[in-house]
Amino acid sequence: MATLPLIKVAACHAAPVFLDKTATTAKALDLMREAAANGADLVVFPESYIPAFPVWAALWAPILNHDLFERMVENSLYMDGPEIAAISAEAKRLGIFVSLGISERSKASVGCIWNTNLMIGDDGSLLNHHRKLVPTFYEKLIWAPGDGQGLRVNDTRIGKIGALICGENTNPLARYALMAQGEQLHISCWPALWPTRRPDSGSNFDNVAANRIRAGAHSFEAKAFGVLCAGYMDSSMRNFLVDRDPQVAEILDATPRAATMFVDPTGTQIGGLLQHEEGILYADMDLNKCIEPKQFHDVVGYYNRYDVFDFAVTRRRDEPAHWHDTPPTRNQLSDLGETRVAAQQPLEETYRLFNTRDIA
């Protein structure tokens, strides 16, 4: 007898309207409506879908990209901005869950942005706000490091859903942090392409294989379904880059395109694959199939040795300053304190860490 949800997931293998947050938001709303009309419970978007993935950081030296960085910042989203409000309102109207990749803008700095993934509930609420822990390779020229506050699995009516961004799926500790919260559906979001070398020097990166291996390994270890949602480079995006420098055409055309696909709790690919064309990929998932494989090895159950291994995660939002105009209350200290997966630190220790004097 089925006790866990049977769901339909939509993964949008889609291009943004390159570096245009308003137009890309409108496109995202259209894709959500199309997916919902086809019965989707969850709609997933690629990494940094709004406003785009900054692929130019792989193509030109930083001193040649200042204008593009400024444009990226200008088109990044504030968390309380109209774009996220529109996505949330539409998710509520449609009754669907949405995983959205954005470039997030800081209120504390005119030039600080993060690579962020949002999980939005079917009631329009923000369920999770995760900033990529470590920007990968040339992404460090664009995005600031994130924090552990968003390393959370959302327990929803359609299952326990977690998400990591691109290279985070190579980090076994980040992945284990989600497994340890009972994750049943894992979202991994990716850029449309990942240039690593010039074509005349050969390639050391098979995009499709690398992403499938990482997602398949996680699903096999977590005994969870996996959604690999990659971006798509359309002609407008390619033309924008090539018009700026015709020499990059060879690099762009020789770089393998990322693929969107699904895997089951054994790590096996299910359903189709989208790589060289834009569209929405769908899969039906019976989360009851997460149960049987746990008999073989449950790495957050009997198939571990907690007496040998000790794992703790700090889930705290990094802020440039903590303001105490009056002595902090216990609730304020609790909000600022370290939240651990295994255990909560005593309030007095949290209090000491923040170098305050009095507990009100």
N, C-alpha and C positions, 0 to 999 in steps of 0.2 A: 504494500500500500504506500503510495507516494505521500511523503510528509513535507518535503521541501518544494519550493516553487518550480514551475515550468515556465520559462520566460523566452522572449524573443529579443535579440540584441541586434542593433543596427550600427555598423561601423562606417563612418563617412570618409571614403577615400577621395578627399576633395582638396582643391586648390583654394587659397584665399584670393580675395581681390587685393593684389600685392601691395602691402603697406598702406592699406586704406581700412581703418577700423570700422567706419560707418558702413561701407559697402559690404565688408566681410561679415559683419553682424547680420545684415539683411540676408545675405546668402545662407548663413547658419540657421536663421529662422525658417527659411524656405526648406532647407534640408530636414530640419526637425519636423515640419509639417508633413513632408513626404514620408518620412520614416514612421511617424505616428499613424498616418493613413494606411500604412502597410502592416500595422499591428505591433510595432516595436514598443517594448516596455522601457528600454534603455537605448539612448543614442550617444555614440562616442565620436569625438572629434580628435584630429591629430595634435601633435605637439605644436605649441605656439600658433594655433590656427589663426587667432586674431592677434596681430595683424599679418604675421608671416614668420617663417623661420629665416634667420639672418644668414643665409648661405654665403653672402658676399664675404663674410669673415674668413672663409676658406679660400677665396679667390684672389684677394688683393691685400697688400700690406695695410696695417691699421692706419697709417698716415694718409691713405687714399680714401678712407671710409668715413671720415668725420661727418660728412653731410648725411650719409645713410644712417649712422648712429643717431643723429639728431632726429631724423625722420622716424626711426624706429621708436624712440622715446616718445615723440609727439603722438604716435599712433598706438602706444601701449595703453592699457586700461587701468583706470582707478577702480578699486573694489566697489566704491559707491557711485560709480559712473553710470550713464544711461545705457551703455551697451550690455553690461551684466544685468541691469534691471530688466531690460527687454527680453533677454534670454530666460531669466527666471520667471517672468510673467507668462511667457509662452509655454514654458515647461509646466507651469501650473494649469494653464488653459487646456493643454493637451493631455495632462495627467501622465507625463513621462519623466523619467530620470535622465539627466544629461551629464556627461563627462566632457569638460571643455578645456582645451589647452589655450592659454593666453600668454602674452607678455604683459606683466603686471607693473604698474607705475607706482612709485613711492610718493607719499605726501611729505616726507621729510627731506627729500632731495630732488632737485630738478633733473638729475641725470642717473638716478639709480632705478634699475628695472630688474625683475626676476622672471625666470622661466617657471610658469605656474600652471597647475592643474586644479580645476574646480569640479566638485561633485555637487550637482544641484538636484534637489528632491522633486518629487512629483507634485508637491504642494508649493513649489517655488522657493523653498528655503535653501540656504547654503549649508550643505551637509559637511563639506570638507574643503579646506583651502591649503593646498600643498605647494610649497616652493621647492624646486629642484635643489637637492642638497649641494651638488657640485656641478657647475657647468662643465661640459666636456670639451677638452682640447681648445679649439678656437672660439667656442662659445664664451670662454672666460673674458674675451674682449668685449662682450656685449652685456652679459648678465652677471649679477652679483650672486654669491652663494646663498642658498636658502637655509632653512632650519628644520628641526625635527617636529615642529608643532603639527604638521600635516601628515605625519606617519600614522594614519588612522584608517581603520576599516569601518565602513558604514553598515550598520545592521538595519536593512530596509525590508519592506514587504516582498521584494524580489530577490532577497538574498543578501549575503555579506560581501560588500564590494570594496575593493582596494585598488589603488592605482599608483604607478611609478612612471617617471618620465624618461624615456630613451635610455641613456647610459646607466641610470639608476638600476635598471634591470640586470646590470652586471655586478651590482653590489650585493653580496650574499647577506650582509647584515641588515640592509634596508629591506630586502625581500623577507628575511626571517621575521622582522618586526611586524610585517603584515600577516605572515602565516600564523604567528603567535596570537593573533586576534580572530582566528577562525575564518579566514578569508575563503570564500567559495567562488568568487569571480574576480579575476585579476585583469586590470586594464593596463596595457603598455602602449604609450603613444610615441610616435616617431616622426622625423622630418621626411620630406619627399626624397631626398638624396643626401649623401654624406661624402663629399669629395675629400680624398686623402692624398692623392698623388697626381702628378701630371701623367697623361696617357703614355708618353714615351718612356716612363720609368716603371711601368707595370702597376699592378694593383695589389694591395695587401688587405683588401676588405671586400667581402662578398655580403652586400647589404641584406639580401633576402635570407641567406643562410644564417648570418649572425643574429638577426632578429628572431628567426624561427628557433634557433638553438636556445637563446636566452629565455624566450617565452615558454618553449616546450619544457625546459629544465625547471622553470618555476612551477608550471602546472603539474609536472610529475612529482615534484617535491611537496608542493602544497596540497595536491589532490584537488585542484581547483580548475575551473574553466578559464581560458585565456582569450582576451580580445587584443589583437595586434592592430592598431589603427595608425596608418601612415598617411602623411600628406601626399599631395600630387602637384607636380610642376606643370602648369599649363603653358600654352604658347605666350601668354601675356607676361608671365613671370620670366620665362626664358628670354623673350625679346627685351625686357627691361634690362637684364644683366648683360646680354650680348651687345645691345646698343651702347652701353656704357664702355665696353671693352670687347671688341670682336674676338680677341684672342682666347677668351674664356669659353667660346662655343665648343671647342674641341674637348675641354675638360667636362663641361656639362653633358655633352652628348655621350661621352665615354663612361660616365659615372653610372653604375647600376641604380635603377629606381627601386625605392622601397615598396614593399607589398603589404596589403591589408589582408588579414586572415584570422581564423579562429583555431584554437586547439582545445582538446578535451582534457579531463583530469589524468589521462595517461601520457599527455604530451603529444598526442597524435593530432594532425591537422584534420579539421572537419569542415565541410562546406567548401565553398569556392575560394578564389583568390583574385584580388584586384591589384594590378601593378601598372599597366600601361594605358589604362583608361580611367576616367573619373566616374565615380558612382557611389552607390550605397550597397554594402554587402550585409547580408542578413544570416542569422543562425538561430535555430531553436536549441535551447539548453535545458536539460533536465538536471537540476542540481542534486537530485537523489543519486546521481552517478558519482558524486563526490564521496559517497560513504564507503562502498566496497573497497576501493584502493587503500583506504586507511588501514585495512587489515594487514597490508603488506609492510608498509613502513609509514608510521604517523610521526613525523619529526617534531610535532608539538604535543605529542601524546606519549605512548609507551616506547616509541623508537628514539628515545633521547636519554641523556644522562645528566639530569640537573644537578646531581652531586659532583659532577666533573666540570660542567660548563656553567658559567654565570654570565647572563646577558642582561644589560640594562639599557634603556633608551630615554634620553632627555627630550621630552616633548614640550618645548617652550618656544614661544615666538620671540625671535631676536628683535630688539628695538634699540634705537640709538641712545635712548636715555629713559630712565624710570623716574618720574617726578613724584616727590613726596612733599606737597605743600603742608600737609599735616602728618603726624605719625601714622603709618599704615595700620589698617585693621587686620584682623586675622584673615578675613575673606580676601582682602587685597593681597596679602602675603601668599595665600593659597593659590590665587590666580597666577602669581608670578613664579611660584615655586616649581621645582622639577617634578614632572610627572613621569613615573617609570612604568615600564611594562610589567616588571616583576613585583615591584613594591614602591609605595609612596614614602619619600623621605619624611622624617619627623618635622613638624612645623618649626620647631626651634632651630633645626639645622638649616632649613630654607631661609629662615629669618637671618641667621648668621651670614649666609652666603651673600645676602643683599646689603650687608654692612649697615643695617639700621640699628637703632638703640632701644627702642621701646616697643613692646607688643601691647597694642591697645586692647 
